[in-house]
Amino acid sequence: MPEMDYKTIRRDLLDIRFYYTYRKDLTEAASVIYENAVSRKVEKYNRAVVNAPIRLYHLYYELYVKGNTQQPFADTYCFCVDYIKQLNQQLIEYLSTQ
């Protein structure tokens, strides 16, 4: 993945969250229309996060694949929200170099 700015990564992560939230409908739509460009983004980010540190990998899965927000994620795993925010920033930094 070429180096990207943080704003682009944040926007892409929101697209990925949307994609996974409506994955069933979008898959059905792709069988009628064509696959949306976000599908390629999802693949690109999934490939990048595979080699991320495990905490960032887990964060990506929880926040962007499962669609959790930071507060419920923090509550579920007994973290403080500030720590999740820090991890999210680390994830963005990591993705910017992939």
Phi, psi and omega in degrees: 000126179293155182300133183232159177279159185298325181297318179295317180296316179300317179295317178298319180296324175294320176298319180295317177300315178299315180304310182290329177296321183246027185305315181301311179296319182291326176295317177297317178298322181295332179286341179260315181264241171224163178295136180288153180300335179298331178301321178291323176299315180302313179299316181298313181290322178298319177296321182291320186282345180303325182262007180288158172305147189303323179295322179288323176301313180296317178301313179303314181298312183292315185277322189253329177273311180278341176082016176293157170261171187298318183296307179297325177298313179299316181297316182299320185254013177058043174251160171273153183298324179300323178295319178295320177298318178297316178298320180297320177296320177297322178298315179298317177298316178300312182296331180292341181259358183269000000 
